[in-house]
Amino acid sequence: MTVRAAQGAHGLRGPLAARAVVLDTDGVITDSAGLHATAWKAAFDAYLRDHPPPDPARRGPFDATEEYLRYVDGRSRLDGAAAFLASRGLRPSPATAEAVAAEKERVFTQRLGDQGVAAHPDAVRLLHALRRAAIPVAAASASRHARELLTSAHVLHLFDALVDGVEAHRLGLPGKPDPALFLEAARRLGTPPGGCAVVEDSLAGVEAARRGGFGLVIGVDRGGGPGTGDALRRHGADIVVHDLAELLADSHEGAPS
């Protein structure tokens, strides 16, 4: 691991004494993961009602916690739709996956317009600490709404680079768990992956960071349920935190686990 382990200056704990930091958006920076999960639930449940799986044991509504984390969180819309439907024993065509993803997009966009989104206070603290330390920061997300979400949450100006779903599509980057999204973010920060820390809350995301050879992979478990922290470690997280303030030297929380 090439990221320094000693406590750094400027109010940052050792895990973020890195040359650069790449952060996921939904669930890490913005309080929008729940909005995505409920939009997916609306789209999947509607599809399952009309196309019940052949195996009765695989029928039932979409679990917006466990199944969202396992099959959808961190992935592109099409990859997430296809992965979940396949888990229920269905064989969706590309057109079917696109239709389900489009319905999710419709529901999400409507609810985002109605509700807006905020940044997690601990994320704002961390971003300001990174700025004070002059550590380059990028946001990397499979979501095409990442720029809109960061703007709505009033934190876009705190990032030196953004690689979102729009950019991924333009560049032909594969989705997580492929590391391409994070590697592009590191390239834009001018830092090799070994000198970067990645902060992620999805299983696909921590796996992508591990595959990309990033110096430190930090998993974020904001109460995702029993076993979420262990799952993040199994997929590639070096450490897991419940609150990003744990990465600040002046935090009164416990050290990262």
N, C-alpha and C positions, 0 to 999 in steps of 0.2 A: 504493500500500500504506500503510495507516494505522498498522500496528504498528510501533513504534519499532525502529530497526536498531542503535542504540548499545547497548553492554553495560550491562545493568541492575545494580542492587544486589542484595544477598541471594544472591549466588552463581549468578545466572542469566545465560546468554549473551544477546546481543541478540535472537535470534529469538524468545525467550520473554519479552522485556520488553514483554508485552502486558497489556491491561486484564483479560483473562480467557482461559482455555484450555479447549478441549473435546478430550477424548481418546476414541478408540475403545477397546474393551476387548480382544477376542480378538487376541492377537499383539502388541498394544501394551502393555497393562497386565498381562494374565494370559497364562501360557504354555499357552493352550488352543486355539490355532489348529490345532495338529497333531491334537488330539482331535477337533475338528470335521472336519478333512480325512479322517481315517481312518473316521469314522462315515459321511460322505458316500460314501466309496469302497465301504464295505460295502453301502450302500443302492443305489447306482448299479450296481455290478457284479452284484448279484442281479437287478436289473431287466433289465440288458442281456443276461444269460444267457437270460432267458425271452422277451425281446423284442429280438432282434438287429436292428440298423439294416439297412435294405434295401441300402445301399451297403457292400460288403465292406470298402472302404477306411476306413470310419468305425466298424468294429467294433473290439473290444479293450477292455481294462479301463480304468476311470477313472484318469487320472493325478492323484494326490493332491497334486502340486506345481503343475505348469503349468496344468492344467484347473481345479483348485481356485481358483487365483489369478485366472484369466481369467473364469470363469463363476459362481462361488459366493461367494467371499470378500467379505464386507461386505454382501451382499444379504440380503433376507428369505428364509426357507426356501422359500416357494413360487416366488419369482422365480428363485432359484438353481437349483431343480430344473427349472423350465421352460426356463431358458436353456441348461443343459447338455444336456438331452435334445434340444432344438431344434438344438444344434450337431452332433449325431450324425444329423441328418436325420429325427428322429422328431417327430411332431406330438402332444404329450401333451395330453389333455383336462385341465381343472382338477382333475377327480377323480383322474386319474393322477398329476399333480404333487403333489397332496395326499397320496396314498398313499406315494409315494417319500419325500416330506418327513417323513411320519409314521414311516416305517421308520428314517430317519436320526435322528429325535428319540429313538426307542426305543433305538437303539444308543448314541447319545451319552449319554443319561441313565444307562444302565447302566454305561458306562465311567467317567463322571464320579463315580458313586457308588463304584465300585471303586478309582479312582485318585486322586480329588481333583484339585486344581489349585493352582499356586503363582503368585505375582506375579513378574514379571521384576525382578531386583534393581535394574537401572538405572531402571525405572519407579518403584520405591519411592523411590529417591533423588530423582528429579525431583519426585514428588508432595510429598515433605517440603520440598523447596526452594521449591516454589510456595506451600505453606502458610506457610512462614517469611516469604515476600515478600507475604503477604496478597493473593495473586492468586486470584480465584474460579476454581474448577475444576469441570467437569462431565464425566461419562462419557456417551457416546452410542453405542448399539449396537443393531443389528437383532435381536440374540439375545434370546430370551425368558429365557435363563439368566443374563443379565448380572448381576443383583443377587445370584443364588446364587453365581456365580463370584467376584465381588468380595468377598463375605462369606467364602467358603471361603479366599480368598487373604489375608484379614485387612487389606484396604485400603479397604473401603466407607466407613469413617469419614473418609477423606481427601478425599471429594468433597462439594461443596456441592449438587449436583444430579445426577440420573440419569434419562436418557431411554432406555428399553430397548424390546425388542420388545413387551412387555406394554403399555407406555404408547403405543407407536406404533399398536397395534391399537385401543386404547381411543379414541384421538384420530383414528383414520382417516388416519394419516400414511403417505404412500407411501414405499417403500424407496429406498435408495441405488441409483443415482446421483442421485436427487432429493435436494435439500438439506434437506427438511422436518425430518428428525431433528436435524440440527445447528442449524437455525434455532430449533427449539423449545428446545434446550439453551442457546443463547445468550440466548433470551428469559428463561429461568428464572434465568440469571445476571445479568440486567438490563444486558446489554451488547450494543450493535449488532454485527452480524457483522464490520464493518470494524475493530473494536477487538479481535477475538478471533483467537487462533491455533488451528488444528485440527491434531491429531497423528493420523495414520492410516497403516495398512499395506496397505490394499486399494486396488485400482485404482478400484473403484466409489466408495470413500470419498473419495479425493482429488479425484475428479471432482465429487462432491457438494459438497465444500467450495469448490471453485473456482466452481461454478455459484451457490453461495449468497453469493458476494461476501465471503468471509472474508479478513481482513487478511493472514494468513500461513498457508500450507498446508505442513505438514511431513510428508514421506513417511518411513516407517520400513521399511527393508529389512534384515530379520534373516536374511540368507543365503537369500533366496527363489529364487536361481538366477541364471544369467547373464542380463543384460538387465532384471532386475527394477527396478533403480534408474532406468534410462532410461524404462521403461514408466510408473513412478510420475510422472516429470517430464512425460511426454507427456500424462498424464491430469490434470495440474493441480498437482503438487507444486512449490512454489517452491524447496525444498531437500530433500535426502534424507540421512538419517543411518542408520548401522548400529547405533548404540547410543545410547540417550537420554541417556547421560552426556555425549555430545558437546554437549548443550545447557546443560551446567553450566559456569560460569566457572572452577571449580577442576579441570575435567577435564584429564587429561593426554593425551586422545585428540586427533586432528586436528580441525580445524574442519569444520562441516557442508559437504557438497559441493553 
